[in-house]
Amino acid sequence: DTVALLALGSMVDVVSEVRILLSHKHIKATLINARFAKPLDTSLLEQLAKDHSHIFTVEEGSVEGGFGSAVAAYVQKHKMQNASSLCAHAFGLPCEFITYATRAQIFDMYGLTAEKISQKIIDDVHQSR
């Protein structure tokens, strides 16, 4: 399986670690630095859909109404038009008040560490086989 990892902003470094962890589990990953959230680069998404089984987005902001939800909506549309088995998953923060904590603590609480992201990806890839 080959997965696409679209990282937004400060999450590029975290996702670089994710890519290494996935390689240890024999999962190939393409890392894309999504320099901007909108407008979506739909031509890139269409190209990724051709040779990737999953697209994962990782952002430090809220998934709801954010980059991840925009990519997921596009992927869903793409699946309907092309009968593809492409899967999308968005990693990010929930749309809720977050109690004060350090950035590292928040990432840990909401599954945004390299270890937690990579484990979720491994689980998703294995589940879809």
PECOR-V664646 format. One record per pair of residues at least 12 apart in sequence whose C-alpha atoms are under 10 Angstrom apart, sorted by the first residue. I is the first residue (numbers start at 1). J is the second residue. If there is no record, write none. Layout:
# PECOR-V664646
((I | J) (I | J))
This chain:
# PECOR-V664646
((1 | 26) (1 | 27) (1 | 28) (1 | 29) (1 | 51) (1 | 52) (1 | 53) (1 | 54) (1 | 125) (1 | 126) (1 | 129) (2 | 26) (2 | 27) (2 | 28) (2 | 29) (2 | 30) (2 | 48) (2 | 51) (2 | 52) (2 | 53) (2 | 54) (2 | 55) (2 | 125) (3 | 19) (3 | 22) (3 | 27) (3 | 28) (3 | 29) (3 | 30) (3 | 31) (3 | 48) (3 | 49) (3 | 51) (3 | 52) (3 | 53) (3 | 54) (3 | 55) (3 | 56) (3 | 86) (3 | 87) (3 | 88) (3 | 121) (3 | 125) (4 | 19) (4 | 28) (4 | 29) (4 | 30) (4 | 31) (4 | 32) (4 | 45) (4 | 48) (4 | 49) (4 | 51) (4 | 52) (4 | 53) (4 | 54) (4 | 55) (4 | 56) (4 | 57) (4 | 88) (5 | 18) (5 | 19) (5 | 29) (5 | 30) (5 | 31) (5 | 32) (5 | 33) (5 | 34) (5 | 54) (5 | 55) (5 | 56) (5 | 57) (5 | 58) (5 | 89) (5 | 90) (5 | 121) (6 | 30) (6 | 31) (6 | 32) (6 | 33) (6 | 34) (6 | 35) (6 | 45) (6 | 55) (6 | 56) (6 | 57) (6 | 58) (6 | 59) (6 | 67) (6 | 68) (6 | 71) (6 | 90) (7 | 31) (7 | 32) (7 | 33) (7 | 34) (7 | 35) (7 | 36) (7 | 37) (7 | 56) (7 | 57) (7 | 58) (7 | 59) (7 | 60) (7 | 67) (7 | 68) (7 | 91) (8 | 32) (8 | 33) (8 | 34) (8 | 35) (8 | 36) (8 | 37) (8 | 57) (8 | 58) (8 | 59) (8 | 60) (8 | 61) (8 | 67) (8 | 68) (9 | 33) (9 | 34) (9 | 35) (9 | 36) (9 | 37) (9 | 58) (9 | 59) (9 | 60) (9 | 61) (10 | 33) (10 | 58) (10 | 59) (10 | 60) (11 | 33) (11 | 34) (11 | 57) (11 | 58) (11 | 59) (11 | 60) (11 | 92) (11 | 112) (11 | 113) (11 | 114) (12 | 31) (12 | 32) (12 | 33) (12 | 34) (12 | 35) (12 | 58) (12 | 59) (13 | 33) (13 | 114) (14 | 58) (14 | 112) (14 | 113) (14 | 114) (14 | 115) (14 | 117) (15 | 31) (15 | 32) (15 | 33) (15 | 57) (15 | 58) (15 | 59) (15 | 112) (15 | 113) (15 | 114) (15 | 115) (15 | 117) (15 | 118) (16 | 29) (16 | 30) (16 | 31) (16 | 32) (16 | 33) (16 | 114) (17 | 113) (17 | 114) (17 | 115) (17 | 117) (17 | 118) (18 | 31) (18 | 113) (18 | 114) (18 | 115) (18 | 116) (18 | 117) (18 | 118) (18 | 119) (18 | 121) (19 | 31) (19 | 114) (19 | 117) (19 | 118) (20 | 114) (20 | 118) (21 | 114) (21 | 115) (21 | 117) (21 | 118) (21 | 119) (21 | 122) (22 | 114) (22 | 115) (22 | 117) (22 | 118) (22 | 119) (22 | 121) (22 | 122) (23 | 118) (25 | 118) (25 | 122) (26 | 122) (27 | 121) (27 | 122) (27 | 125) (28 | 52) (29 | 52) (29 | 54) (29 | 55) (30 | 48) (30 | 52) (30 | 55) (31 | 56) (32 | 44) (32 | 57) (34 | 57) (34 | 58) (34 | 59) (34 | 67) (36 | 67) (37 | 59) (37 | 66) (37 | 67) (37 | 68) (37 | 70) (37 | 71) (38 | 66) (38 | 67) (38 | 70) (38 | 71) (39 | 67) (39 | 70) (40 | 67) (40 | 70) (40 | 71) (40 | 74) (41 | 71) (42 | 71) (42 | 74) (42 | 75) (45 | 71) (45 | 74) (45 | 75) (45 | 78) (46 | 74) (46 | 75) (46 | 78) (48 | 86) (49 | 75) (49 | 78) (49 | 79) (49 | 84) (49 | 85) (49 | 86) (49 | 87) (50 | 84) (50 | 86) (51 | 86) (52 | 85) (52 | 86) (52 | 87) (53 | 84) (53 | 85) (53 | 86) (53 | 87) (53 | 88) (53 | 125) (53 | 128) (53 | 129) (54 | 75) (54 | 85) (54 | 86) (54 | 87) (54 | 88) (54 | 89) (54 | 121) (54 | 124) (54 | 125) (54 | 128) (55 | 68) (55 | 71) (55 | 72) (55 | 75) (55 | 86) (55 | 87) (55 | 88) (55 | 89) (55 | 90) (55 | 121) (56 | 68) (56 | 71) (56 | 72) (56 | 87) (56 | 88) (56 | 89) (56 | 90) (56 | 91) (56 | 117) (56 | 121) (57 | 69) (57 | 70) (57 | 71) (57 | 72) (57 | 88) (57 | 89) (57 | 90) (57 | 91) (57 | 92) (58 | 89) (58 | 90) (58 | 91) (58 | 92) (58 | 93) (58 | 112) (58 | 117) (59 | 90) (59 | 91) (59 | 92) (59 | 93) (59 | 112) (60 | 91) (60 | 92) (60 | 93) (60 | 103) (60 | 106) (60 | 107) (60 | 112) (61 | 91) (61 | 92) (61 | 93) (61 | 94) (61 | 95) (62 | 90) (62 | 91) (62 | 92) (62 | 93) (62 | 94) (62 | 95) (62 | 96) (63 | 90) (63 | 91) (63 | 92) (63 | 93) (63 | 94) (63 | 95) (64 | 90) (64 | 92) (64 | 93) (64 | 94) (64 | 95) (65 | 95) (66 | 90) (66 | 92) (66 | 93) (66 | 95) (67 | 90) (67 | 91) (67 | 92) (68 | 88) (68 | 89) (68 | 90) (68 | 91) (68 | 92) (69 | 88) (69 | 89) (69 | 90) (69 | 91) (70 | 90) (71 | 88) (71 | 89) (71 | 90) (72 | 87) (72 | 88) (72 | 89) (72 | 90) (73 | 88) (74 | 88) (75 | 87) (75 | 88) (75 | 89) (76 | 88) (85 | 128) (86 | 128) (87 | 124) (87 | 125) (87 | 128) (88 | 124) (89 | 120) (89 | 121) (89 | 124) (91 | 110) (91 | 111) (91 | 112) (91 | 117) (91 | 120) (92 | 107) (92 | 110) (92 | 111) (92 | 112) (93 | 106) (93 | 107) (93 | 109) (93 | 110) (93 | 111) (93 | 112) (94 | 110))
